[in-house]
Amino acid sequence: MTALIPGEVSWTDSRGARTVGGVPSCLITEEDDTVAHAKVEAGYTWLRLPDGGSSPVVGWIRCL
């Protein structure tokens, strides 16, 4: 699934440290800043768009 991750999303790393904002460490590769494939648990909701479509928006992420 692809979803929008707002800039101020709350996330928890695999050690349990909580952070707000930035990109979750489990989503960045060591080589560069591209998003990596990762196992995460996420809370999200579907946002209705003006054109009648919808898109998921993430509220929190936990790196597994």
VMD Tcl script that builds the backbone (N, CA, C; Angstrom):
set m [mol new atoms 192]
animate dup $m
set s [atomselect $m all]
$s set {name element resname resid chain x y z} {
  {N N MET 1 A 0.841 -1.172 0.000}
  {CA C MET 1 A 0.000 0.000 0.000}
  {C C MET 1 A 0.880 1.226 0.000}
  {N N THR 2 A 0.475 2.234 -0.714}
  {CA C THR 2 A 1.139 3.526 -0.714}
  {C C THR 2 A 0.226 4.517 -0.009}
  {N N ALA 3 A 0.793 5.304 0.907}
  {CA C ALA 3 A -0.015 6.254 1.666}
  {C C ALA 3 A 0.778 7.530 1.916}
  {N N LEU 4 A 0.070 8.622 2.124}
  {CA C LEU 4 A 0.673 9.893 2.479}
  {C C LEU 4 A 1.101 9.845 3.946}
  {N N ILE 5 A 2.353 10.233 4.210}
  {CA C ILE 5 A 2.843 10.325 5.587}
  {C C ILE 5 A 3.070 11.801 5.882}
  {N N PRO 6 A 2.202 12.409 6.716}
  {CA C PRO 6 A 2.360 13.833 7.037}
  {C C PRO 6 A 3.693 14.114 7.723}
  {N N GLY 7 A 4.180 15.330 7.627}
  {CA C GLY 7 A 5.464 15.716 8.201}
  {C C GLY 7 A 5.555 15.589 9.708}
  {N N GLU 8 A 4.458 15.645 10.414}
  {CA C GLU 8 A 4.474 15.587 11.873}
  {C C GLU 8 A 3.895 14.287 12.415}
  {N N VAL 9 A 4.041 13.191 11.663}
  {CA C VAL 9 A 3.511 11.909 12.108}
  {C C VAL 9 A 4.332 11.380 13.293}
  {N N SER 10 A 3.664 10.742 14.225}
  {CA C SER 10 A 4.321 10.120 15.376}
  {C C SER 10 A 4.785 8.734 14.959}
  {N N TRP 11 A 6.046 8.389 15.271}
  {CA C TRP 11 A 6.533 7.059 14.938}
  {C C TRP 11 A 7.422 6.516 16.046}
  {N N THR 12 A 7.489 5.193 16.110}
  {CA C THR 12 A 8.277 4.491 17.125}
  {C C THR 12 A 9.270 3.589 16.415}
  {N N ASP 13 A 10.554 3.673 16.810}
  {CA C ASP 13 A 11.548 2.813 16.169}
  {C C ASP 13 A 11.494 1.410 16.757}
  {N N SER 14 A 12.309 0.512 16.230}
  {CA C SER 14 A 12.268 -0.890 16.644}
  {C C SER 14 A 12.704 -1.095 18.094}
  {N N ARG 15 A 13.351 -0.107 18.713}
  {CA C ARG 15 A 13.746 -0.186 20.130}
  {C C ARG 15 A 12.698 0.422 21.057}
  {N N GLY 16 A 11.657 1.036 20.482}
  {CA C GLY 16 A 10.589 1.609 21.285}
  {C C GLY 16 A 10.692 3.103 21.527}
  {N N ALA 17 A 11.701 3.762 20.956}
  {CA C ALA 17 A 11.857 5.216 21.131}
  {C C ALA 17 A 10.845 5.941 20.241}
  {N N ARG 18 A 10.078 6.854 20.841}
  {CA C ARG 18 A 9.036 7.581 20.123}
  {C C ARG 18 A 9.577 8.906 19.599}
  {N N THR 19 A 9.210 9.252 18.374}
  {CA C THR 19 A 9.630 10.489 17.720}
  {C C THR 19 A 8.433 11.081 16.990}
  {N N VAL 20 A 8.392 12.400 16.886}
  {CA C VAL 20 A 7.362 13.066 16.097}
  {C C VAL 20 A 8.065 13.861 15.008}
  {N N GLY 21 A 7.659 13.637 13.761}
  {CA C GLY 21 A 8.246 14.340 12.629}
  {C C GLY 21 A 9.423 13.594 12.037}
  {N N GLY 22 A 9.847 14.044 10.905}
  {CA C GLY 22 A 10.945 13.388 10.208}
  {C C GLY 22 A 10.478 12.097 9.553}
  {N N VAL 23 A 11.408 11.384 8.965}
  {CA C VAL 23 A 11.095 10.116 8.313}
  {C C VAL 23 A 11.484 8.979 9.249}
  {N N PRO 24 A 10.570 8.040 9.489}
  {CA C PRO 24 A 10.910 6.908 10.355}
  {C C PRO 24 A 12.179 6.208 9.883}
  {N N SER 25 A 13.056 5.884 10.826}
  {CA C SER 25 A 14.352 5.294 10.499}
  {C C SER 25 A 14.233 3.991 9.723}
  {N N CYS 26 A 13.173 3.247 9.928}
  {CA C CYS 26 A 13.017 1.969 9.231}
  {C C CYS 26 A 12.606 2.150 7.771}
  {N N LEU 27 A 12.281 3.361 7.366}
  {CA C LEU 27 A 11.876 3.609 5.981}
  {C C LEU 27 A 12.988 4.198 5.121}
  {N N ILE 28 A 14.153 4.444 5.704}
  {CA C ILE 28 A 15.271 5.022 4.952}
  {C C ILE 28 A 16.366 3.975 4.812}
  {N N THR 29 A 16.916 3.848 3.605}
  {CA C THR 29 A 18.043 2.938 3.408}
  {C C THR 29 A 19.319 3.604 3.891}
  {N N GLU 30 A 20.329 2.826 4.202}
  {CA C GLU 30 A 21.599 3.396 4.663}
  {C C GLU 30 A 22.345 4.098 3.533}
  {N N GLU 31 A 22.122 3.647 2.283}
  {CA C GLU 31 A 22.847 4.202 1.147}
  {C C GLU 31 A 22.378 5.604 0.759}
  {N N ASP 32 A 21.085 5.858 0.885}
  {CA C ASP 32 A 20.546 7.155 0.485}
  {C C ASP 32 A 19.220 7.400 1.186}
  {N N ASP 33 A 18.538 8.478 0.825}
  {CA C ASP 33 A 17.301 8.852 1.497}
  {C C ASP 33 A 16.040 8.325 0.811}
  {N N THR 34 A 16.164 7.323 -0.046}
  {CA C THR 34 A 14.976 6.768 -0.672}
  {C C THR 34 A 14.259 5.863 0.310}
  {N N VAL 35 A 12.995 5.697 0.107}
  {CA C VAL 35 A 12.202 4.865 1.010}
  {C C VAL 35 A 12.513 3.394 0.759}
  {N N ALA 36 A 12.767 2.673 1.829}
  {CA C ALA 36 A 13.068 1.247 1.742}
  {C C ALA 36 A 11.807 0.428 1.963}
  {N N HIS 37 A 11.836 -0.827 1.528}
  {CA C HIS 37 A 10.750 -1.742 1.875}
  {C C HIS 37 A 10.956 -2.108 3.335}
  {N N ALA 38 A 9.928 -1.983 4.137}
  {CA C ALA 38 A 10.079 -2.234 5.565}
  {C C ALA 38 A 8.801 -2.830 6.130}
  {N N LYS 39 A 8.955 -3.559 7.218}
  {CA C LYS 39 A 7.791 -4.072 7.927}
  {C C LYS 39 A 7.436 -3.051 9.002}
  {N N VAL 40 A 6.223 -2.533 8.919}
  {CA C VAL 40 A 5.755 -1.544 9.882}
  {C C VAL 40 A 4.310 -1.858 10.269}
  {N N GLU 41 A 3.912 -1.321 11.387}
  {CA C GLU 41 A 2.513 -1.304 11.794}
  {C C GLU 41 A 2.111 0.160 11.697}
  {N N ALA 42 A 0.955 0.441 11.117}
  {CA C ALA 42 A 0.571 1.835 10.921}
  {C C ALA 42 A -0.910 2.038 11.201}
  {N N GLY 43 A -1.218 3.190 11.751}
  {CA C GLY 43 A -2.606 3.598 11.918}
  {C C GLY 43 A -2.905 4.606 10.819}
  {N N TYR 44 A -3.962 4.373 10.071}
  {CA C TYR 44 A -4.290 5.273 8.969}
  {C C TYR 44 A -5.802 5.397 8.813}
  {N N THR 45 A -6.200 6.397 8.070}
  {CA C THR 45 A -7.604 6.596 7.744}
  {C C THR 45 A -7.683 6.987 6.279}
  {N N TRP 46 A -8.820 6.752 5.685}
  {CA C TRP 46 A -9.016 7.140 4.281}
  {C C TRP 46 A -9.560 8.560 4.233}
  {N N LEU 47 A -8.903 9.398 3.472}
  {CA C LEU 47 A -9.279 10.797 3.309}
  {C C LEU 47 A -10.040 10.938 1.992}
  {N N ARG 48 A -11.240 11.475 2.056}
  {CA C ARG 48 A -12.034 11.696 0.840}
  {C C ARG 48 A -11.522 12.932 0.119}
  {N N LEU 49 A -11.291 12.796 -1.172}
  {CA C LEU 49 A -10.759 13.890 -1.984}
  {C C LEU 49 A -11.886 14.652 -2.675}
  {N N PRO 50 A -11.654 15.907 -3.054}
  {CA C PRO 50 A -12.693 16.709 -3.700}
  {C C PRO 50 A -13.249 16.085 -4.988}
  {N N ASP 51 A -12.430 15.301 -5.686}
  {CA C ASP 51 A -12.903 14.692 -6.935}
  {C C ASP 51 A -13.711 13.415 -6.716}
  {N N GLY 52 A -13.958 13.066 -5.444}
  {CA C GLY 52 A -14.736 11.871 -5.128}
  {C C GLY 52 A -13.896 10.641 -4.841}
  {N N GLY 53 A -12.606 10.706 -5.141}
  {CA C GLY 53 A -11.709 9.592 -4.830}
  {C C GLY 53 A -11.326 9.608 -3.358}
  {N N SER 54 A -10.420 8.738 -2.986}
  {CA C SER 54 A -9.936 8.720 -1.609}
  {C C SER 54 A -8.476 8.288 -1.588}
  {N N SER 55 A -7.796 8.608 -0.489}
  {CA C SER 55 A -6.388 8.282 -0.326}
  {C C SER 55 A -6.117 8.013 1.148}
  {N N PRO 56 A -5.281 7.000 1.471}
  {CA C PRO 56 A -4.957 6.753 2.875}
  {C C PRO 56 A -3.968 7.787 3.411}
  {N N VAL 57 A -4.190 8.234 4.642}
  {CA C VAL 57 A -3.296 9.170 5.319}
  {C C VAL 57 A -2.886 8.530 6.641}
  {N N VAL 58 A -1.581 8.457 6.889}
  {CA C VAL 58 A -1.033 7.785 8.068}
  {C C VAL 58 A -1.101 8.690 9.284}
  {N N GLY 59 A -1.524 8.143 10.426}
  {CA C GLY 59 A -1.569 8.876 11.691}
  {C C GLY 59 A -0.416 8.528 12.611}
  {N N TRP 60 A 0.099 7.289 12.530}
  {CA C TRP 60 A 1.255 6.854 13.321}
  {C C TRP 60 A 1.888 5.638 12.666}
  {N N ILE 61 A 3.180 5.417 12.965}
  {CA C ILE 61 A 3.932 4.296 12.418}
  {C C ILE 61 A 4.765 3.663 13.535}
  {N N ARG 62 A 4.821 2.332 13.531}
  {CA C ARG 62 A 5.716 1.614 14.450}
  {C C ARG 62 A 6.598 0.711 13.611}
  {N N CYS 63 A 7.908 0.930 13.672}
  {CA C CYS 63 A 8.865 0.085 12.948}
  {C C CYS 63 A 8.951 -1.260 13.663}
  {N N LEU 64 A 8.860 -2.335 12.901}
  {CA C LEU 64 A 8.914 -3.683 13.488}
  {C C LEU 64 A 10.314 -4.271 13.359}
}
mol reanalyze $m
mol bondsrecalc $m
mol representation Tube
mol addrep $m
